[in-house]
Amino acid sequence: MIAHLPLAALVVVASALDVTSEGARPGPAAATIADAHAGQTPRESRGPEAWAAVDIDGRPWTDRRLRGRVVLLDFWATWCAPCLDDLPRLKRLHAQHASRGLTIIGVSLDRSPLRDFRSWLQRQGIAWPQVREIGLYDSPLARAFDVQAIPASFLFDREGRLQATSLRGEALDRRVSALMETR
Protein backbone atom coordinates (compact mmCIF):
# COMPACT_ATOMS: atom_id res chain seq x y z
CA MET A 1 0.00 0.00 0.00
CA ILE A 2 2.82 2.47 0.81
CA ALA A 3 4.30 1.98 -2.65
CA HIS A 4 1.16 3.56 -4.13
CA LEU A 5 1.28 6.74 -2.04
CA PRO A 6 2.60 9.94 -3.62
CA LEU A 7 5.92 11.21 -2.30
CA ALA A 8 4.29 14.11 -0.43
CA ALA A 9 2.10 11.64 1.46
CA LEU A 10 4.93 9.39 2.57
CA VAL A 11 5.48 9.96 6.25
CA VAL A 12 7.97 8.14 8.41
CA VAL A 13 6.82 7.78 11.98
CA ALA A 14 8.57 6.03 14.84
CA SER A 15 6.11 5.00 17.51
CA ALA A 16 6.52 5.66 21.19
CA LEU A 17 6.88 1.91 21.78
CA ASP A 18 9.96 -0.26 22.19
CA VAL A 19 9.45 -3.50 20.29
CA THR A 20 11.44 -6.45 21.58
CA SER A 21 11.19 -10.20 21.33
CA GLU A 22 8.90 -10.03 24.39
CA GLY A 23 6.49 -7.70 22.57
CA ALA A 24 5.78 -3.97 22.70
CA ARG A 25 6.12 -1.86 25.81
CA PRO A 26 6.04 1.90 26.34
CA GLY A 27 9.33 3.53 25.44
CA PRO A 28 10.91 6.64 26.95
CA ALA A 29 9.09 8.94 24.53
CA ALA A 30 5.73 7.68 25.76
CA ALA A 31 6.61 8.83 29.26
CA THR A 32 7.79 12.23 27.97
CA ILE A 33 4.57 12.79 26.06
CA ALA A 34 2.43 11.59 28.97
CA ASP A 35 4.31 13.80 31.45
CA ALA A 36 3.88 16.83 29.20
CA HIS A 37 0.13 16.31 29.12
CA ALA A 38 -0.82 15.17 32.59
CA GLY A 39 -4.50 15.89 33.09
CA GLN A 40 -5.38 16.16 29.40
CA THR A 41 -7.58 13.70 27.59
CA PRO A 42 -5.81 10.66 26.06
CA ARG A 43 -6.55 11.86 22.52
CA GLU A 44 -4.88 15.21 23.23
CA SER A 45 -1.79 13.61 24.72
CA ARG A 46 -0.95 11.42 21.74
CA GLY A 47 1.77 12.21 19.28
CA PRO A 48 4.53 10.27 17.61
CA GLU A 49 8.04 10.27 19.00
CA ALA A 50 9.42 11.12 15.56
CA TRP A 51 7.80 12.38 12.40
CA ALA A 52 8.68 13.42 8.87
CA ALA A 53 6.78 14.99 5.99
CA VAL A 54 7.37 16.66 2.64
CA ASP A 55 5.90 20.09 1.96
CA ILE A 56 4.25 21.25 -1.26
CA ASP A 57 7.60 22.56 -2.52
CA GLY A 58 9.25 19.15 -2.08
CA ARG A 59 11.23 20.12 1.04
CA PRO A 60 11.52 17.41 3.70
CA TRP A 61 10.69 18.31 7.31
CA THR A 62 11.53 16.07 10.24
CA ASP A 63 11.54 16.40 13.98
CA ARG A 64 15.34 15.88 13.88
CA ARG A 65 15.93 18.57 11.27
CA LEU A 66 13.98 21.05 13.40
CA ARG A 67 15.84 20.43 16.69
CA GLY A 68 16.88 23.74 18.18
CA ARG A 69 13.68 25.43 16.98
CA VAL A 70 10.25 25.75 18.55
CA VAL A 71 7.86 23.97 16.17
CA LEU A 72 4.12 24.37 15.75
CA LEU A 73 2.45 21.73 13.58
CA ASP A 74 -0.92 23.17 12.64
CA PHE A 75 -3.49 20.79 11.11
CA TRP A 76 -6.07 22.84 9.21
CA ALA A 77 -8.04 23.28 5.97
CA THR A 78 -9.34 26.19 3.90
CA TRP A 79 -12.92 24.95 4.43
CA CYS A 80 -12.57 25.03 8.25
CA ALA A 81 -13.97 28.31 9.66
CA PRO A 82 -12.19 28.04 13.06
CA CYS A 83 -8.92 27.34 11.18
CA LEU A 84 -9.38 30.49 9.12
CA ASP A 85 -10.10 32.46 12.31
CA ASP A 86 -6.65 31.37 13.57
CA LEU A 87 -4.74 32.60 10.50
CA PRO A 88 -4.22 36.22 11.66
CA ARG A 89 -2.76 34.97 14.96
CA LEU A 90 -0.49 32.49 13.17
CA LYS A 91 0.68 35.24 10.79
CA ARG A 92 1.47 37.45 13.79
CA LEU A 93 3.34 34.64 15.59
CA HIS A 94 5.30 33.86 12.42
CA ALA A 95 6.22 37.53 11.91
CA GLN A 96 7.26 37.98 15.56
CA HIS A 97 9.18 34.77 16.16
CA ALA A 98 10.34 33.08 12.92
CA SER A 99 13.69 34.88 12.94
CA ARG A 100 14.18 33.86 16.59
CA GLY A 101 13.60 30.14 16.08
CA LEU A 102 9.88 29.44 15.57
CA THR A 103 8.87 27.18 12.70
CA ILE A 104 5.21 26.83 11.87
CA ILE A 105 4.34 23.97 9.53
CA GLY A 106 0.81 23.90 8.21
CA VAL A 107 -0.63 20.46 7.57
CA SER A 108 -3.53 21.05 5.22
CA LEU A 109 -6.30 18.50 4.85
CA ASP A 110 -7.55 20.22 1.68
CA ARG A 111 -8.32 18.13 -1.38
CA SER A 112 -8.33 20.97 -3.89
CA PRO A 113 -5.89 20.81 -6.79
CA LEU A 114 -2.38 21.86 -5.78
CA ARG A 115 -2.45 24.83 -8.18
CA ASP A 116 -5.62 26.16 -6.51
CA PHE A 117 -4.19 25.55 -3.03
CA ARG A 118 -0.96 27.43 -3.87
CA SER A 119 -2.97 30.32 -5.27
CA TRP A 120 -5.12 30.47 -2.13
CA LEU A 121 -2.01 30.50 0.09
CA GLN A 122 -0.47 33.30 -1.96
CA ARG A 123 -3.66 35.41 -1.85
CA GLN A 124 -3.79 34.98 1.95
CA GLY A 125 -0.11 35.80 2.45
CA ILE A 126 0.70 32.52 4.19
CA ALA A 127 4.49 32.28 4.22
CA TRP A 128 5.21 29.19 6.32
CA PRO A 129 5.69 25.68 4.85
CA GLN A 130 2.61 23.66 4.00
CA VAL A 131 2.25 19.89 3.89
CA ARG A 132 -0.81 18.57 2.04
CA GLU A 133 -2.52 15.52 3.46
CA ILE A 134 -5.25 14.92 0.91
CA GLY A 135 -6.53 11.80 2.67
CA LEU A 136 -8.12 13.97 5.37
CA TYR A 137 -8.11 12.24 8.76
CA ASP A 138 -6.88 8.98 7.21
CA SER A 139 -3.68 10.61 5.91
CA PRO A 140 -0.44 9.29 7.36
CA LEU A 141 0.48 12.39 9.36
CA ALA A 142 -3.07 12.94 10.64
CA ARG A 143 -3.22 9.29 11.77
CA ALA A 144 0.23 9.51 13.38
CA PHE A 145 -0.93 12.46 15.49
CA ASP A 146 -4.41 10.98 16.01
CA VAL A 147 -6.06 14.07 14.52
CA GLN A 148 -9.80 13.57 14.58
CA ALA A 149 -10.94 17.17 14.17
CA ILE A 150 -9.41 20.44 13.03
CA PRO A 151 -8.01 22.83 13.92
CA ALA A 152 -5.48 20.73 15.79
CA SER A 153 -2.02 21.88 16.78
CA PHE A 154 1.06 20.31 18.29
CA LEU A 155 3.69 22.53 19.89
CA PHE A 156 7.22 21.20 20.36
CA ASP A 157 10.07 22.76 22.33
CA ARG A 158 13.62 23.22 21.02
CA GLU A 159 14.55 19.66 22.04
CA GLY A 160 11.66 18.22 20.04
CA ARG A 161 9.51 17.40 23.06
CA LEU A 162 5.77 17.77 22.69
CA GLN A 163 4.72 20.60 25.03
CA ALA A 164 1.08 21.25 24.21
CA THR A 165 -1.74 20.26 21.91
CA SER A 166 -4.71 22.13 20.46
CA LEU A 167 -3.78 25.52 21.87
CA ARG A 168 -5.60 28.48 20.36
CA GLY A 169 -5.93 32.19 21.01
CA GLU A 170 -4.12 33.83 23.91
CA ALA A 171 -3.07 30.44 25.33
CA LEU A 172 -1.11 29.74 22.13
CA ASP A 173 0.50 33.19 22.21
CA ARG A 174 1.60 32.76 25.83
CA ARG A 175 2.97 29.25 25.35
CA VAL A 176 4.90 30.10 22.19
CA SER A 177 6.34 33.23 23.83
CA ALA A 178 7.42 31.22 26.88
CA LEU A 179 9.11 28.57 24.71
CA MET A 180 10.83 31.26 22.66
CA GLU A 181 12.44 32.62 25.84
CA THR A 182 14.03 29.29 26.75
CA ARG A 183 17.39 28.40 25.28
Secondary structure, DSSP 8 states (H G I E B T S, - for coil): -GGGS-GGG----B-SEEEETTEEEE-HHHHHHHHHTTTS-HHHH---SB-EEE-TTS-EEETTTTTTSEEEEEEE-TT-HHHHHHHHHHHHHHHHHGGGTEEEEEEE---S-HHHHHHHHHHHT--S-EEE-TTGGGSHHHHHTT--SSSEEEEE-TTS-EEEES--HHHHHHHHHHHHH--
